[in-house]
Amino acid sequence: MQRVQRFTLCLLTIPLSGKCFETFTHTTCRNIPAIPFIQTLKPIFSVKNSYPRPTCNVSLRTQRNYSSTSTARAGWFLGMREEKQDLPDIVKAGDPVLHEPAREVSPEEIESEGIQKIIDDMVKVMRKAPGVGLAAPQIGIPLKRNYSSTSTARAGWFLGMREEKQDLPDIVKAGDPVLHEPAREVSPEEIESEGIQKIIDDMVKVMRKAPGVGLAAPQIGIPLKIIVMEDTKEYISYSTKEESKAQDRHPFDLLVILNPKLKKKGNKTALFFEGCLSVDGYRAVVERYLDVEVTGFGRDGQPIKLVASGWQARILQHECDHLDGTLYVDKMVSRTFRTAENVDLPLAVGCPKLGVH
């Protein structure tokens, strides 16, 4: 139906189009007929919004707002800040999703929040076009539910569909509310769900691509208490041996912690420069505890407990701060703030010395 309509519009000539509209011409405006024609143009036929809207409430409410582009990929699909999210684009011919069979929606999925959100946005896209019909593959979703490109990055990305062709979510930058407000805990029932596991997988990929040694879920627009961490010999090799020794920095394997709870294990602290992927290009000195203990859950839902010291403890504190809506700039020694290029310049007079205190 949509194809026929577009073909007709392309062949519509100017004289014929004038016959398809009713015009109103006021006697005082006959000298400038273009103005009343534009202002009083009334189409004789129009697409009526008679399609029923889904009755299921798909809104997942939290106590914050979200506005970044990364939320359009993941938070958008969760229903967060629905009123301000862009709708998915209509996929054009040539995208494989339009030329391959879609998969059926399982009975268990039909009433799920994700599928209901897909249906809701399909209706909105169809009406906005406007069109008289829309299939899920037309917005990048290979489902047989009469939902790649950027549209799957908003919804299919979160479902894990067509993963091999999806862009990773962007890192949210300072100023986005999701970085400045507390995240919510992941419920035990959610931990092993497909959605949460997909978020974890993409957090790891984003962290390694950046590259970085840690990432919190709010940094990709997801207001959930999830952190990932990893420090490698390669990363440590970028620092001098003297720096690594002073920082008590050692490599450790990938750590995934959900709902982490942090507590100090002593009163000793250390001052060193820190950076952040969400405040890219800058550094500042931050005081952190030398030894901490963290408890939480692994991605398998099992409880975990970790005692960390030195640089690993610093990374843990930095990432856990993100879950409380705190950036390192909220805790920094303000007079040490500088660009990354100037990190080796001497500290200003009156600034505390680097090292253990």
C-alpha positions in Angstrom: 0.0 0.0 0.0 2.7 2.4 0.9 4.6 1.7 -2.3 1.6 2.5 -4.5 0.9 5.7 -2.6 4.5 6.9 -3.1 4.4 6.0 -6.8 1.3 8.1 -7.3 2.7 11.1 -5.5 5.8 11.0 -7.6 3.7 11.3 -10.9 1.3 13.9 -9.6 1.5 17.0 -11.8 1.0 20.5 -10.7 -2.3 21.1 -12.6 -3.7 17.9 -11.2 -2.6 18.6 -7.6 -4.5 21.9 -7.8 -7.7 20.0 -8.5 -7.1 17.8 -5.4 -7.3 20.6 -2.9 -10.0 23.1 -2.0 -8.7 26.7 -2.0 -10.2 29.7 -0.4 -9.5 33.1 -2.0 -10.5 36.3 -0.2 -11.3 39.3 -2.4 -8.7 41.4 -0.6 -6.0 38.8 -1.2 -6.4 38.2 -5.0 -3.3 40.2 -5.8 -1.2 37.8 -3.7 -2.9 34.4 -4.3 0.0 32.4 -3.0 -0.5 33.5 0.6 -4.1 32.4 1.0 -3.5 29.3 -1.0 -0.8 28.1 1.4 -2.6 29.2 4.5 -6.0 27.7 3.6 -4.8 24.6 1.8 -7.2 21.8 2.9 -6.6 18.3 1.6 -9.8 16.6 0.6 -8.5 13.2 1.7 -6.3 12.4 4.7 -5.0 9.5 6.7 -7.1 9.1 9.8 -5.5 7.9 13.0 -7.9 5.1 13.5 -5.4 2.5 14.5 -5.7 1.2 18.1 -2.9 2.0 20.4 -1.5 -0.8 22.7 -3.2 -0.7 26.1 -0.2 -2.2 28.0 1.7 0.3 30.1 5.3 0.1 28.9 6.7 2.9 31.0 9.4 1.9 33.4 9.5 4.8 35.8 12.4 5.8 37.9 13.2 8.9 39.8 15.3 10.6 37.1 15.2 11.9 33.5 17.4 10.7 30.6 18.4 12.6 27.6 21.6 11.3 26.0 21.9 9.5 22.7 22.9 6.3 24.5 19.6 6.2 26.3 18.0 6.3 22.9 19.7 3.0 22.3 19.0 1.3 25.6 17.0 3.5 27.9 14.6 4.3 25.1 13.8 0.6 24.8 13.2 0.3 28.6 10.6 3.0 28.3 12.6 5.6 30.2 11.9 9.2 29.2 9.6 8.0 26.5 8.2 11.4 25.7 11.5 12.8 24.6 12.9 9.9 22.7 13.3 9.8 18.9 11.3 7.2 17.1 13.2 4.6 15.1 14.0 5.3 11.5 12.3 3.5 8.7 14.8 1.0 7.2 15.4 1.4 3.5 15.7 -1.2 0.7 19.1 -2.8 0.8 19.3 -3.4 4.5 19.5 -7.2 5.0 16.7 -7.1 7.6 14.2 -6.3 4.8 15.4 -9.2 2.6 15.6 -12.0 5.2 12.8 -13.9 6.9 11.8 -12.5 10.3 11.5 -14.8 13.4 8.3 -15.5 15.2 7.5 -13.9 18.6 7.4 -16.6 21.2 4.2 -16.8 23.4 6.3 -15.9 26.4 7.6 -12.7 24.7 4.2 -11.3 23.5 3.2 -9.6 26.7 6.7 -8.6 27.7 7.6 -5.0 28.2 10.0 -5.1 25.2 7.6 -6.4 22.7 4.8 -4.1 23.8 7.2 -1.1 23.5 8.1 -2.2 19.9 4.4 -2.4 19.0 3.8 1.0 20.5 6.5 2.6 18.5 5.5 0.8 15.3 2.1 2.5 15.6 3.8 5.9 16.2 6.1 5.5 13.2 3.3 4.4 11.0 1.2 7.4 11.9 4.0 9.8 11.6 5.0 8.7 8.1 2.0 8.6 7.5 1.2 5.1 6.2 -1.5 2.5 6.4 0.7 -0.4 7.5 4.1 -1.2 8.9 6.0 -4.5 9.5 8.6 -4.9 12.2 11.5 -5.4 9.8 10.8 -1.9 8.4 12.2 -0.4 11.6 15.0 -2.9 11.9 13.4 -5.5 14.1 13.3 -9.0 12.5 10.1 -10.2 14.2 6.9 -11.5 12.7 4.8 -8.9 14.5 3.4 -6.8 11.6 9.7 -3.8 14.3 20.9 -3.1 10.6 20.8 0.1 11.0 20.2 2.7 13.7 16.7 1.7 14.6 17.9 -1.7 15.9 20.6 0.1 17.9 17.6 1.6 19.8 15.6 -1.6 20.4 17.2 -4.7 18.8 20.5 -3.7 20.4 18.9 -4.2 23.8 17.2 -7.5 22.8 20.5 -8.8 21.4 19.2 -9.2 17.9 21.6 -8.7 15.0 24.4 -8.1 17.4 27.1 -8.5 14.9 26.0 -5.5 12.9 25.1 -3.1 15.8 26.9 -0.1 16.9 27.9 0.1 20.5 26.2 2.7 22.8 28.0 6.0 23.2 29.7 7.0 26.4 27.5 9.6 28.1 29.3 12.9 28.9 29.2 15.1 32.0 26.1 17.1 32.2 23.6 14.4 31.4 21.3 13.9 34.4 21.9 10.1 34.3 25.5 10.8 35.5 24.4 13.1 38.4 21.6 11.1 40.0 21.7 7.8 41.9 21.1 4.6 39.9 18.7 1.9 40.9 19.6 -1.6 42.0 19.1 -4.6 39.7 16.5 -6.9 41.2 17.5 -10.6 41.7 14.9 -11.6 39.1 16.5 -9.3 36.5 20.2 -10.3 36.9 20.2 -13.4 34.6 17.7 -11.9 32.1 18.6 -11.4 28.5 18.4 -7.6 28.8 20.7 -7.3 31.7 23.2 -9.8 30.3 23.2 -7.7 27.0 23.9 -4.5 28.9 26.9 -6.2 30.7 28.3 -7.5 27.4 28.1 -4.1 25.8 29.6 -2.4 28.8 32.6 -4.6 28.5 32.9 -3.9 24.8 32.6 -0.2 25.3 35.2 -0.2 28.1 37.7 -2.1 26.1 37.1 0.0 22.9 37.6 3.3 24.7 39.9 1.9 26.2 39.4 2.2 30.0 39.9 0.2 33.1 36.3 0.6 34.4 32.8 1.5 33.4 29.5 2.0 35.2 26.1 1.5 33.6 25.1 5.2 33.9 28.0 6.0 31.6 26.1 4.4 28.7 22.8 5.9 29.8 21.6 3.0 31.9 20.6 4.0 35.4 21.4 0.6 36.9 23.9 -0.4 39.6 26.3 -2.4 37.4 30.1 -1.9 37.1 32.7 -3.6 35.0 36.5 -3.4 35.6 39.7 -4.7 34.1 43.3 -3.7 34.2 45.9 -5.3 31.9 49.6 -5.5 31.5 49.3 -3.5 28.3 47.5 -0.6 30.1 50.0 -0.6 32.9 52.9 -0.5 30.5 51.8 3.0 29.4 52.9 4.3 32.8 56.5 4.3 34.1 57.5 1.6 36.5 58.0 4.2 39.2 54.4 5.4 38.7 53.0 1.9 38.8 54.9 1.1 41.9 53.8 4.3 43.7 50.2 3.6 42.7 50.4 -0.1 43.8 49.0 -1.0 40.4 48.7 -4.6 39.3 46.8 -6.3 36.5 43.5 -8.1 37.2 41.0 -10.0 35.2 37.6 -8.8 34.2 35.2 -8.1 37.1 31.5 -7.7 36.8 29.6 -6.5 39.9 25.9 -5.8 40.2 24.6 -3.8 43.2 28.0 -3.2 44.7 28.3 -2.1 48.3 31.6 -0.5 49.3 33.2 0.1 52.6 36.7 1.1 53.7 39.1 -1.3 55.3 41.3 1.3 57.0 41.9 5.1 57.2 45.0 5.3 55.0 44.4 7.3 51.8 46.4 8.2 48.7 46.3 11.2 46.3 46.8 10.5 42.6 45.5 11.9 39.3 42.4 10.4 37.9 40.5 10.7 34.6 37.1 9.6 33.4 35.7 8.5 30.1 32.7 10.8 30.8 34.9 13.8 31.4 37.3 13.0 28.5 40.5 15.0 28.1 40.9 16.2 31.7 42.6 15.0 34.9 42.6 16.0 38.6 44.0 14.7 41.9 41.5 12.8 44.0 42.0 11.4 47.5 40.9 7.7 47.8 41.1 5.0 50.5 43.9 2.6 50.1 42.0 -0.5 51.1 38.3 -1.3 50.5 35.9 -4.2 50.6 33.0 -4.6 48.1 30.1 -7.0 48.2 27.5 -7.6 45.5 26.4 -10.1 42.9 28.2 -11.5 39.8 26.5 -11.7 36.4 25.4 -15.2 37.3 23.4 -13.9 40.3 25.8 -15.4 42.9 27.0 -13.3 45.8 30.6 -12.0 45.6 33.0 -10.4 48.0 36.2 -8.7 47.1 38.9 -7.0 49.1 41.0 -4.6 47.0 43.9 -2.3 47.6 46.0 0.2 45.7 44.9 1.1 42.2 42.2 -1.6 42.0 40.7 -0.1 45.1 40.8 3.4 43.5 39.0 2.0 40.4 36.3 0.4 42.5 35.7 3.7 44.4 35.6 5.7 41.2 33.0 3.3 39.5 30.9 3.0 42.6 30.8 6.8 42.8 29.1 6.8 39.4 26.3 4.7 40.8 25.6 7.4 43.4 25.6 10.1 40.8 29.1 11.4 41.7 31.9 12.2 39.3 35.5 12.5 40.3 35.3 16.2 39.7 32.9 16.4 42.6 35.7 15.1 44.9 38.8 16.4 43.2 41.4 18.8 44.6 40.1 21.6 42.4 43.4 23.5 41.9 44.9 20.3 40.3 42.3 20.2 37.5 44.0 20.3 34.1 44.0 19.0 30.6 45.4 15.5 30.0 48.3 17.1 28.1 49.3 19.1 31.2 49.1 16.2 33.6 52.9 16.1 34.1 53.2 19.8 34.9 54.1 20.7 38.5 51.3 21.1 41.0 50.4 24.7 42.1 51.7 26.0 45.4 49.6 24.9 48.2 48.3 21.7 46.6 48.8 18.4 48.5 51.6 16.1 47.4 50.9 13.0 45.5 51.2 9.6 47.2 50.1 7.8 50.3 49.0 9.8 53.4 
